[in-house]
Amino acid sequence: MEMVAKALLLYGLVSATIMLSLVSSAKSLKQAGAARKADIPYIKCQVCEKLASELLHQVQQMQAQSAPKKISEYQIIEIAENICNLKKEEADWILKIDIVEEGDKLKLVDQESEGQCNTECKTIERACQEVIGYSDTDVAEYLYKGKLPLNTFVNLLCKNLTEACRTVPPPVPKDRIPGEPFIPKPTKEAEMDKLLRSMEVPISFCLWTLALCGMMT
């Protein structure tokens, strides 16, 4: 038993070391800007519409993979909780959106590949978080009960559960400083990011493992 325990601790030590190394390397490569909160009122409705579409898509995709067994409401809640968090795979859709200036409006434009996450990326994430707020469990309940047409779900999320699309967005000020251009992310960097998100382990666990292994030596 002692040998098994030591083997498990050694595995944990190696895993923790690798994880901390990967996280450190990823952070050194990224210097994402902060969200531009002033831009959120101009894009919140569009973000809500895209959020509704993505929620429906991810739930349907999970259900198709689980068929004929029905996915649980908890699984749907998990999607809803993660879909606006760029540290989670469920929020990858945010990385493929560019904010484009069109006259006195801001328009969200879908891109074919993921882009570097800078100010615009963080702004969309923040707007998404403001939209879903504490409605994630309500959203999950509606999606769990049965299939909803996209238009119906958009109206439910953006006009009933939230106020994201109840009013017309105000015009963008003429003196607004334009956002940064959309820069596609190199393939290797995108793959590394996906790997990190898929094997995400809390830093506290890594530190705990390292400390425990130290005590055993």
BELJO-V175355 format. One record per backbone hydrogen bond with DSSP energy under -0.5 kcal/mol. CO is the residue of the C=O (numbers start at 1). NH is the residue of the N-H. If there is no record, write none. Layout:
CO_NH / CO_NH
//
This chain:
1_5 / 2_6 / 3_7 / 4_8 / 5_9 / 6_10 / 7_11 / 8_12 / 9_13 / 10_14 / 11_15 / 12_16 / 13_17 / 14_18 / 15_19 / 16_20 / 17_21 / 18_22 / 19_23 / 20_24 / 21_25 / 22_26 / 23_27 / 24_28 / 25_29 / 26_29 / 26_30 / 35_37 / 36_39 / 36_40 / 37_40 / 39_42 / 39_43 / 40_43 / 40_44 / 43_47 / 44_48 / 45_49 / 46_50 / 47_51 / 48_52 / 49_53 / 50_54 / 51_55 / 52_56 / 53_57 / 54_58 / 55_59 / 56_60 / 57_61 / 58_62 / 59_63 / 60_64 / 61_65 / 62_66 / 63_67 / 66_69 / 72_76 / 73_77 / 74_78 / 75_79 / 76_80 / 77_81 / 78_82 / 79_83 / 82_85 / 84_86 / 85_88 / 88_91 / 89_92 / 91_94 / 91_95 / 92_95 / 93_96 / 94_97 / 95_115 / 96_111 / 98_100 / 98_109 / 100_107 / 102_105 / 104_172 / 105_102 / 107_100 / 107_109 / 109_98 / 114_185 / 116_118 / 118_122 / 119_123 / 120_124 / 121_125 / 122_126 / 123_127 / 124_128 / 125_129 / 126_130 / 127_131 / 128_132 / 129_133 / 132_135 / 135_139 / 136_140 / 137_141 / 138_142 / 139_143 / 140_144 / 141_145 / 142_146 / 149_153 / 150_154 / 151_155 / 152_156 / 153_157 / 154_158 / 155_159 / 155_160 / 156_160 / 156_161 / 157_162 / 158_165 / 163_166 / 173_176 / 182_184 / 183_116 / 186_190 / 187_191 / 188_192 / 189_193 / 190_194 / 191_195 / 192_196 / 193_197 / 194_198 / 195_199 / 197_200 / 202_205 / 202_206 / 203_207 / 204_208 / 205_209 / 206_210 / 207_211 / 208_212 / 209_213 / 210_214 / 211_215 / 212_216 / 213_217 / 214_217
//
